[in-house]
Amino acid sequence: MSMRQPTFEAGEAVPPPEAIRTALDSILKSRVFSRSERHSKFLRFVCETALNGDGGKLNEYLIAQQVFERGADF
């Protein structure tokens, strides 16, 4: 399963990484995310990976190892 990269209309500004990180921090402070370490860790990992230009590398195996601390035999 491949992740689709967000698309933007011609001329539409892509938010700068710091604006995205500020929004991410706000979301992570919300009641839903502040109560779930696993969901928070997942969202932060996915967002930071995409912001670092590695969004195309996201897959089930990588998330299982990096976020949910599964072993190499997962």
C-alpha positions as CSV (number, residue, x, y, z in Angstrom):
1,M,0.0,0.0,0.0
2,S,1.6,3.3,-1.0
3,M,0.9,6.6,0.7
4,R,-0.4,9.3,-1.6
5,Q,1.5,12.6,-1.4
6,P,-0.7,15.6,-0.9
7,T,-1.4,17.6,-4.1
8,F,-1.7,21.3,-4.3
9,E,-3.3,23.4,-7.0
10,A,-1.0,25.5,-9.2
11,G,-0.1,28.7,-7.3
12,E,-1.3,27.3,-4.0
13,A,1.3,27.8,-1.3
14,V,2.6,24.8,0.6
15,P,2.8,25.7,4.3
16,P,6.3,26.0,5.6
17,P,7.6,23.1,7.8
18,E,7.5,25.2,10.9
19,A,3.9,26.0,10.4
20,I,3.1,22.4,10.0
21,R,5.1,21.5,13.1
22,T,3.2,24.2,15.1
23,A,-0.1,22.7,13.9
24,L,1.2,19.2,14.8
25,D,2.1,20.4,18.3
26,S,-1.4,21.9,18.7
27,I,-3.0,18.6,17.6
28,L,-0.8,16.6,19.9
29,K,-1.9,18.7,22.9
30,S,-5.6,18.0,22.1
31,R,-7.5,15.9,24.5
32,V,-7.6,12.9,22.2
33,F,-3.9,12.8,21.4
34,S,-2.7,13.8,24.9
35,R,-4.4,10.7,26.3
36,S,-2.8,8.3,23.8
37,E,1.0,8.0,23.6
38,R,0.8,5.5,20.8
39,H,-1.4,7.7,18.6
40,S,0.8,10.7,19.3
41,K,4.0,8.8,18.5
42,F,2.5,7.6,15.3
43,L,1.3,11.0,14.1
44,R,4.6,12.7,15.0
45,F,6.6,10.0,13.2
46,V,4.5,10.1,10.1
47,C,4.5,13.9,10.0
48,E,8.3,14.3,10.7
49,T,9.2,11.6,8.2
50,A,7.1,13.4,5.5
51,L,8.6,16.8,6.4
52,N,12.1,15.3,6.1
53,G,11.3,14.3,2.6
54,D,11.1,10.6,3.3
55,G,7.3,10.2,3.1
56,G,7.6,7.8,0.2
57,K,9.5,5.4,2.5
58,L,6.7,5.1,5.0
59,N,5.3,1.6,5.1
60,E,3.8,-0.8,7.6
61,Y,7.1,-2.4,8.5
62,L,8.9,0.9,9.2
63,I,6.0,2.2,11.3
64,A,5.8,-1.1,13.3
65,Q,9.5,-0.9,14.1
66,Q,10.0,2.8,14.7
67,V,6.6,3.6,16.3
68,F,5.4,0.4,17.9
69,E,8.8,-1.1,18.7
70,R,8.2,-4.3,16.9
71,G,11.2,-6.6,16.3
72,A,12.9,-7.2,13.0
73,D,10.9,-10.4,12.7
74,F,7.6,-8.5,12.5
